Amino acid sequence: MPTAYTCLVDAWKNPNEDERGVDVGQIRDLLQMSIAERAHEMVRVANLMAKARETALRGRAGDYAGWKTSATSELIDEGLVVSVASLDDIIDSKQTVNRPKDQLSLP
């Protein structure tokens, strides 16, 4: 297990999530907005998500081919070999995306 891993990641729970894992805080906020405000917010969030995906792909490793260059091949079971991303690439991707649960697991 990597040294940066902590049990806090598994225990962390978004206080706005219901029992299904849905962030009801965001829904509550949207319901208090006018239709125009709601549409504006939805476009803003969609643009942020697109930017996050684009940023993640621009991380040090880049796309799949970039991740593959630093990955190691590990024998999991007889005849089953998987590629495992390098710890540096995983840390870089978590720093790039910068989610709260990722921040808890980073050194």
C-alpha positions in Angstrom: 0.0 0.0 0.0 1.4 3.4 -0.9 2.6 5.5 2.0 0.4 8.4 1.0 -2.7 6.3 1.5 -4.7 6.9 4.6 -7.8 5.4 6.0 -9.4 8.8 6.1 -10.1 8.5 2.3 -12.3 5.4 2.9 -14.0 7.1 5.9 -14.6 10.5 4.2 -18.3 11.1 3.4 -19.7 14.1 1.7 -22.2 15.6 4.3 -24.6 16.5 1.4 -24.9 13.0 0.1 -28.0 11.0 0.7 -28.0 7.2 1.2 -27.7 6.6 -2.6 -24.6 8.8 -2.8 -26.4 11.7 -4.6 -25.2 15.2 -3.6 -28.6 16.6 -2.6 -26.9 19.9 -1.5 -26.4 20.8 -5.2 -30.0 19.9 -6.0 -31.3 22.0 -3.1 -29.3 25.0 -4.3 -30.6 24.6 -7.9 -34.2 24.4 -6.8 -33.9 27.8 -5.1 -32.7 29.5 -8.4 -34.8 30.9 -11.2 -34.9 29.0 -14.5 -32.4 31.5 -16.0 -30.0 31.2 -13.0 -30.4 27.4 -13.1 -29.5 27.3 -16.8 -26.5 29.6 -16.3 -25.3 27.4 -13.4 -25.7 24.2 -15.4 -23.7 25.6 -18.3 -21.0 26.8 -15.8 -20.7 23.4 -14.2 -20.6 21.6 -17.6 -17.8 24.0 -18.6 -15.9 23.2 -15.4 -16.3 19.5 -15.9 -15.0 19.8 -19.5 -12.0 21.8 -18.3 -11.3 19.3 -15.5 -11.3 16.4 -18.1 -9.1 18.4 -20.4 -6.7 19.4 -17.5 -6.5 15.7 -16.4 -5.5 14.7 -19.9 -2.8 17.4 -19.9 -1.2 16.1 -16.7 2.3 14.9 -16.8 1.3 11.4 -18.1 -1.2 12.8 -20.6 -3.3 10.2 -22.4 -3.2 6.3 -22.1 0.0 6.1 -24.1 1.7 8.4 -21.7 0.5 6.5 -18.7 1.6 3.2 -20.3 5.2 4.4 -20.7 5.7 4.5 -16.9 3.5 1.6 -16.0 4.8 -1.8 -14.9 3.4 -5.1 -16.0 2.3 -7.2 -12.9 1.4 -10.9 -12.9 -1.9 -11.0 -10.9 -2.7 -14.7 -11.5 -1.5 -17.4 -13.8 -1.8 -16.0 -17.3 -3.2 -12.7 -16.1 -0.8 -9.7 -16.5 -2.1 -6.2 -15.9 -0.5 -2.7 -16.4 -0.2 -0.8 -13.2 0.3 3.0 -13.4 3.3 4.5 -11.6 2.7 6.0 -8.2 4.1 9.3 -9.6 1.5 9.4 -12.4 -1.3 8.6 -10.0 -0.2 11.3 -7.6 0.1 13.8 -10.5 -3.4 12.9 -11.7 -4.9 13.4 -8.2 -3.1 16.7 -7.8 -4.4 17.8 -11.2 -8.0 16.9 -10.6 -7.7 18.2 -7.0 -10.9 16.7 -5.5 -11.4 16.8 -1.7 -11.1 13.0 -1.3 -7.8 13.1 -3.4 -6.4 15.9 -1.2 -6.9 13.7 1.8 -4.8 10.9 0.4 -1.9 13.1 -1.0 1.3 13.6 1.0 
